[in-house]
Amino acid sequence: MMSKKLFILTALVSFVLTGRSQEYLTVFGNEPESKYWQNRIVSNDNVATLPFFDDFTETGNYPSEMRWQSPCVFTNSGFPFKPVNYRAATLDLVDDAGAIYTNGSSNPFIADSLMSVAIRLDNIDGQALTPADSVYLSFYYQAGGYGNAPDENDSLVLCLGYGYEEYDTIDDVIYVYEKTVWKHVWSIAGEAFDSTFKKVMIPVKDSCYFTDRFYVLFYNYGTLPAVMYPNDRSNMDIWNIDFVYLNAGRSVLKEDSYPKVSLTGLEPKFLKRYSSMPYSHYNETSPDVTMNYLYNMSVSNLDSISHEVHYYCTVEDRNIGNIYTVNDTNLISQKYSYFGFEDFNVRMKGFRFPDNQQYDSATFVIRQYVEVVDQYGDVVAGDSIVSRQGFYNFYAYDDGTPECGYGLSPDDTYFATQFNVASPEKLYGVQILFNRIFTTNPTAPSYRFFDVYVWGNNDGKPGEVIYKLENQLIEWTDDLYGFTYYKFEKPVQVSGTFYVGIRQQEKVSINIGFDTSRDNKKYNFYKTDADWKNSSLSGSLMIRPMAGKEYFIGIEENQSVTEELILYPNPVRDVIHLDGMDADECAELDVFDVTGRKIKTVSFSNELNVSDLTNGMYMIRIVKEDGSVLTSRFVVSK
């Protein structure tokens, strides 16, 4: 008898609770809106061919529409802890409107999903495929990461689907929908946090799969805690997925490897204290105070042998177009399957972002490269990642991704974050990111009041009250990780060390966004009685004082530099296609190798012939008519 389960395919989640402490964390509950999914199952007309591969590195906030039908799943570097390759796809408990799923309960319920487009398994390069061609699907997964780990009642599930023309009763089929049959092939129960990603390799051997419509589907079951306080029923049960790879000619009898050495982990902090600050503050401050001259990087060697690799980094000034090479390091990278990650320190060698009094804000694009120095026979690809360093009109410790939500349990309590300015400054308001909670009406705001405070300094703790903005309401946004702006009634003068924070009027947590991947607890304080205490929780409160009259959200730190540019197929043999750009928008197209050497320059076209390139990693750079630049990368594999 065939079991029919309706799969509700949607979006994201996470949760951390600190037990009996007076300060505690829950998880963020906001997720991008569904842009294209009207029918959540098999609605994307794109078709992929083998090899099917995605490391979720350069797809902005969403999986590539050329490979996935999951525009709500969050691809990011904040939730995964040292993924196999930089960034991963995160499955959790939040829907596409940013709220906990309405079917959420203390019993396991289907939450998020990641489903592929149709993949052709009937042939490869015109040659018929059969079960004898040893087709395998592999991927890596991690429970929790920087978010809350799923417990034993939660699970991650993998199903495979295929198209059919006539109904056929099959014992292991769990669902049939619009001429697509789904089979459960793998699942795992929730587990405590594990710092490593675990590899799974699944053979695709049933003859029914070898059609022109084959699908891969991940989804998760989650549970909400059965507690009386609603702020405990928030974003939780995190699963991270990375390095999904489907291809023929693979085997588990020999070590399965991928000829690539990858950068991974978090983007380095080039600033010592803040993730962002006003450009004027930076220009007025000594480099020894602002610059982080020593930072940590991680690489993962996915090949079957060790390699000598060369790491270097460039910084592009988007205001004036100058590019600086800031460091250069060589190291030996051991096999990931045996040793996991190789961590190494990088020294900045005196680099400083250029002073420029002409601009009140600035954006720098940071490109990091790792190339394989030794090449034994087959070409082993290196890697690159692209991030931004922004100088805007606010001060921030967080990186823009909240893995949890922060609050205090008693009423009439306070929490604050310490800031420091080089010269007297005027504050015009504060940006605050709020964590959503479970509610039967996900569009309704939370009618909880709080007060915004600015304090002076009292021997390293909040002192006298400089200003307070009373009786403010929590506001949830529909934007991905959106901040709410609370404008002060008048400019507030501050100098030296000062503090910005919240008086929580009610005993239920206010759930301020909390970035657990950036530890700045030494700047966080709370007060539940007469004395201020330093926070015991590692992370950054997502409170950003505004030092300029114009409101600027600063959400771009969550966005990929290449969010408009889609390349496929990737890896590529002969011709690569470029989507998301029109010819009349672009002036030219450049191709660089992994060392940064320009290989070719051509007039822009939506197709690029790369048959003349050898196997390896390359970068595409597109100059638009307005002078802006987009970059993306691709792998040639023949």
N, C-alpha and C positions, 0 to 999 in steps of 0.2 A: 504494500500500500504506500503510495507516494505521499510524503509529508509536505504540506504547502505552508510555508511561512512567508509572510509579507515583509520584505526588507525595506525599511524606511531609510533611504540613503541621504544623509545630510552632513553636519559639520563639526565642532571642536570642544576641548575640555582640560581641567586640572585642579588640584586641591592639596593644601598642606595645613595641618592642624598641630599646634604646639602643646596639646594636652592641657595641663592645669595652669599654665602661665597666664598672667594677667594681660600680656600682649600676645596676640596669636594671628595666624594667617589662614585665609581661605584662598580660593583661586579665582582667576580672572574669567569673565564670561562674556567676552565680546568677539565677534567673528565676522569676516566680510560677508556682504550680502550675496545671495545667489544671483549671478548675472544672467545665466543662460539656461539653467535647468528648469524647464516647465514640467516635463515628465522625468522623474528622477532616475529612471532605469532605461538605459540604452536609447538616449536621445541625441547623442553626438554622432554626426555622420562621418567623422574622420576615420580613416583606416590606417593602421600601422603595419609594418612588415618587420621580419627578423633582420638583424638583432633588435629586440625591444629592450631599451635601457633607459633608466632615469636615476640620477643621483640628487635631483631636486636642488641643484646648485644655482641655476640662473633663471628661475621662473618667477621672480617677484614674490608676491604673497600667495600665489595660487599654483597648483600643478599645471604643467603645459597642456593646453587644450588639444595639442597634436597627439598626446599620449593618454590623457585622463579625462574622464567625464565628472570631475569633482572640483568645480570652481570654488567650493566653500572650504575645502581642506586647507589648513594653514601650513605653508612651507616656510621654514624659518631656521635661524641659528640660535634662538633663545631657549626653547624647550629641550632640545636634545643635548645630552652631555657627551661631548667629544664623539660625534657621529663618525662613521667610517669615512665619509667624505663630507666636506663643509656643507652644512644645512641638512635638513631632513623633513619628511612629511609628518605632521602631528595629528593623531586621532584622539578625540576626547568627547565631552558630553554636551557641547553647545551647538545650537542650530544655526542656520544661515542668517538669522536676524540678530544673533548675538546673545540669545537667552538659552538657559538650560532647556533641553527638549521638554515639550509639554507632556510627553509620556513618561518623564522621569519619575522614579519611585525608589523605595528602598529594596525592591526586588530587581533583579537584572533586567535591563531593557536595552534594545538595540539603539545605538546612538549614531556615531560618525561612520563615514565610509569613504573609500578610495577605490574607484572603479575605472578600469582602462577603457579606451576606445576599442573598437573591433580590431583584432590582430589577425592577419592572414597566416593560418597554419596549413593551408592547402598546398602552398609551394613556397620556395625560396629561390629567387633569381630565375624563375621559370621552371625550376625542377620540382617535381612532386615531392611533398614531405609525407613520411609515414612514421609510425611508432618506432621503426628500426633506426631512425635518424637521431636517436638519443637527444630528445628535446628536454631541457630542464629549465625550471623557473627557480631562481634564488633571490633572496633578500635578507636584509639584516633588520632586527627589531630590538627595541630597548623599552623596558618598563620604567616609566617615571621620568627619568632625566632630571631637569631642573624643576619640573612640576611634580605633582603628587603621583606616587606609584599606585597602580590598580591593586586591589586586594584579591583574595582567592575566589570571591564571588563574581569577579569581572573576568573578561577574556578578550583575546584578539583572535579573529577568525579569518581564514582564507577560503574562498570559494572560486572555482573555475566554471566558466560558462561557455556554451557553444550554441550556434544557431542550428535550427532544424526546420524541416518543411512539413513533416507529418508527426503527429503525436505518437510517442512510444513510451510505454510504462517501463521505468527503470528503477530498481530498488533503491539505489543510492542518490537518486535525484531528490533535492529538497525543495525546489521551487521551479515553476515554469511560468514565464511571463513574455508575452508578445514574441512568440517563436524563439525564445532563448531559454535554454535549460541550465540550471545551476546545480553544482555538486559541491558538497563540503569536502575539502581535502586536507585541512590542517587547522588546529586551534591550540591555544595555550591559555591556561588560567593565569590570573594576575599573580604578581610576585613582588617581593621587596625590591627596592632599587638596586640595580646592578650597574656598575660603572662602564661595563663593556656592552657593545652591541653583539647580539648572538646571530649566527648565520643559520639560515634554513634553506635546504635544497630539495625541491619537489620534482620528481619525474613526471613528465606529461606523456603518458603512454597509451591511454585509451584511444582507440581509433575514432571515437565520436568527436574528439577535440580537433581533429585535423580537417577543419573546414575553413571557409573564408571569413568566418565570424567566431573568433575565440576571444574570451574575456577573462580578465583577472580582477577579483574583487576582494578587498580587505574591509572588514568592519569590526566594530567593538561593542561588547556588552559592558554597561556600567551600572553602578548603584549609587544612590544618594544615601547619606547617613540618616537613620531614623531618629532625628533629634527635634526638639521643639523650637530651637532658634533658627530662623530662616537663613541667616548668613552662613551657617554651616553647610547649607545645601547649595553649593556653588560649583564652579568649574573644577573637575577632578578626573582621576583615572586615566592618566596620560599614557599613550603608546606612541613611540616614534619609529618610523619606518625609513630605511635608507637603502640605496644601491640595489634597486630592483632590476634584475637581468634575466631575460628569456632568450634562449638561442639553441640551435641544434649543435650536435657534435660535442656535447659535454658529458662528463662522467663523474660519479662519486668515487670510483675506484682509484683515480689518481687525484693528486692535489689540484683542486680547482682554483685557478688564480686569474687575475686580471692585470694586464701589463700597464700598471699605473701607480704612481706615487702621488698621494693626495695631501693637500693641506686640510686641516680640520680644526675643530674647537671654536672658540669665540674670536671675533676680530680683536686685534690688540688695541689697548688703550694708549694713544699717543699723548694724551694729556694726563698729568699726574693725578689730578683731583676730580675734575668734572668730565662728563661726557660731552657737554656743550657749554659754552659761555659766550657772552657778548664779545665781539671782535675788539671793541675798545678796551675792555678789561684785559684781554690777552695782550694787546699792544702795550699796555701800561705796566705789565708784570714781568719780572725777571724770568728768563728761560729756566733757571734752576727751580723756580716755583711752579711753573706751568707744565713743563715738558717731562714726559716719562721716558727717560733715556734707556731703560732696560725693560723689555717685555718678553713674554713667553709665547712660543709657537709650538704647534704639534703637527706631525706628519704621520700618515699611515701608508705603509708600503704593501700594496695588494698583489704584488708579483710573487713568484715562487722562490726568488733569491733576494739577497740583500743588495742594496745599491748605494753608491756614492751620489749624493744629491747636492745641488747648489741652490741656495735660497737668496733672493734679493727682493727689494721693495722699491716702488716709485710712488711719488706724490705729485698729483697734477693740480695746479692752482686754477680752478674754474673761472676765476675773475679775469686773469690775464693770460692763461694758457700755458704757463711755464711748467715744466716737468723736472722733478728732482729725484735722483737715485740716492736713497738714504742709508742703505746698509747692504752687507754682502757676507754670506756665511756658507761654509761647507760642512757636511756631516755625513755619517753613514747611517742609512735607514735599514733596519732589520725587517724581516718578514712580519706582516701584521698578524698572520695566523699563529705565529709563535710568540711574538713579543708585544703585540698591540701597538700602541703609539710610541713615537719617539718625540720627547719634549726637548726643546733647546731654547736658550736665551739669545735674544738679538739686541745688540747695542746700537743706539741711534747715531753714534759718532758725531755728536754736537749739532744734529739737525734741529732747526727751528722753523715753524711755519712763518713765512715772511710777514714782517710788519708792513701794514699799508693803511695809512690814516685816511685814504680816499674813500674806503668802504666801511659801512657800519655792520656788515655781515659778510661772511665768506663761506665757500664750500670747497673742500679739497677731496679729490677722488684718490683713494689709496689702493694701489694694485700690488698684490703680493704674488710672487712666482716661486715655484720650485721646479727645477729641471734636473733630469737624470744625466749625470756626467758620464758614467760608464754605460756603454751599450753593448750587450752581448747578443749578437744575432738580431733577434726581433727588436723593433723599436719599442721602448717603454715610455709612455706618455708622462709628462710632468703635470703640473696643475697651476691654477691661478685663482685668486678670489679678489673681488672688488668690493670695497666699502667706502663710506663717506666719513669725513670729519667736518662737522658743521660748526660755525660760529654764528649764533643767532642772538636775538635780544631777550634771552632767558638763561637761567642757570639750571643745569640738570645733572644728576648723578646717574640716572637710568639710561638704558640703551634703547628704550622705546617699546620693549616687549615685557609685559607683566606676567610672570608665571604664577603669582599668588595675589591675594588681597590682604591688607593689614588693618588691624583694629584692636581696640581694648575692650575688656569685658565689663567693667563697671561703668556707670553713668558719671557725668561731670569729670571726665578725665582728659588728659592733654597728651599730644605727641608733636614732636618738632624735628626739623632738620637744620643743621648748621650750614651757613654759607659765609663766604668771606669776599670782600671787594677790595681792590687795590686803592681806590679813591672814592670819595662820597658819591653815592648813587641814588637815583630815584626809582622806587618800585611803583608800578602802575596797576598791578594785579597779580594773580597767581593762576597757573594752569594746574588742574588736578585730574587724575584719571581714576574713575570709580569702577569697582568690580560689581558686576551684576550678580543677582542671586536668583534662586528658583522661585517662580511665581506662576500662578495660573493665568496671569495676564502679562505676557512678556514685554508688551509695549508700555506698561504703566511705570512711571518713575517711582522712586522710593521717597515717601514723604517723611524723611527723617531730617531734623535740623542740626546744624553744626555752626560753629563760629570759626572764621579764619583769623589767625593771630600773627603779628610780627613782634618779636622780642629782641631786646638788646642782649649783650653778653655779660654773664656774671661768672667769671673764673671758669670758662669752658663749658658753661651750661646756660640755658635760657634765663634771662634776667628780667628787667622791667619791661612792661608792655609798652611798645611804641605805637601800635595800631591794632584795632580789631574790627572785623567786618562781621556783624552779628546776624544770626538767624538765616543762614543760607540753606538751600535745599539741595540734596543730592540729585544730580542730573546724569542720566545715562545717554550716551550718544549711539547712533547707528553706524558710526565710522569704525573701521578696524582700529582698535586701540586708540580711540579718540579721547582727547583731553577736553575738559570743560573749563571755560575761562570765567574767573570771578574777578571783575574789575573793581578796584578800590574807588571809594568815593572821592578821594583826593590822592595826589602823589605822596608817597611815604619816603622820607629821607633816611638812608642808612649809610653806615660807614664801618670799615673794619669787619669784625665778626658779628653776625646777626643770625636770627633763627626765624623760620617760617613754618607754621604748623596749624593744628586743628584742636579746638575744644569739642569733644564728642559729648553732646548733651544727653543722649540716651544710652542705656546699658547695652543695646544691641550694636555690634561692630559696624563701623562706617565703611569698611572695606575699601581703603585707598589702594590703588595698584602698587604692587611690590615686585621689584625686579630681583629675583634670587640669583641671577647669573653675575651680577655686579655687587660685590660685597663692600658696602660703605657704612656698616653698622656703627662705626666709631663716630659718625656724624649724626646718628639718630638717637633721640631721647624721648622718654615718656614719663608722665607723672600721674600716679593714681592716689597719692597722698600728699604730704607736705613737701616732699623732696623729688627733684628730677633724677632719673636714673638713665644710664646709658643702655641702649637696646642690646638684648642678647641674641637677636635674630639677624642672621647674615643676609644682607641684601640692600636695596636702595628704595626709599619711599619715592613714589612718582608724583612729587610736588615740585613745580617749577616756577619760582618767582620771576615776574616779567620786569625787565629793566628798560623797556621801550614803550612808546605810546601805541605803536601799531601791534595788533594781535597777530601772532604767528604760531601756528600749531606745532610745527616742527616734526610732523609725522613721517617725513621722508626717510628717517633713519630706519624705518621698517620696510622700506621699499628697495627693491633691487635697482641698481644702476641701469639694468637692461630690461626693465619691465615691459617696454614696448616692442622688443625685438624677439621674435621666435624663429629658431633654426630647426630644420628637419630635412631628412633624417639625421640623427646625431647619436652615434657615430655615422659617418658618411663614406661612401666609396668613390662616387664620381661627381654627382651634382647635388649641391645643398640648396634648399629653398629658404627664403627669408620672408616671414610674414610680419604684419604690423606696421609696415612702412610703405608709402607710395613714392614712385619715382620722382614726382614733382616736388617732394619734400627734401630730397637728398641730392647732394652735390657729387660725392665720390665714396668709394668703398676701399679700405685698405685691409690687407691681410698681414699679420705678424706671426712669427714663430714664438715659441715659449720663452726665448731669450729676449724678445722685444725687437728683433730685427725685422724690418719691413720686407715682405716677400713679394707683394704685388700691389698695384693700385689700378683700379678699373672704374669706369663709370657705373653708377648704381644700377642694379638690376635685381629683380626678385629671385633670380637663379644665378648661382655661381658655380662654374666648373672647377673642381679641385682635383681632377684626375692626375694633374701633373705634380701633386704634392705627395711626399712620402708619408708613411704612417707616423702619427704623433698628434700633439695638441697644438692648436692654432687659435689666434684671436682675430675677430673681425672688428673693424673700427669704421663707423659710418659718420660722416660729417653732414649734418642737415643744413638746409638753406639758411636757417636762422643762426647758424654758427654753433649750435649745440652738438654734442657728440654722444653717440651710443656705442657701447662695446658689448661683445658676447664672444663666446668661445665654442669651438667644435673639435671633434676628434676625427682624424682620417684613419680608417681601418679597412684594409683591402684583403 
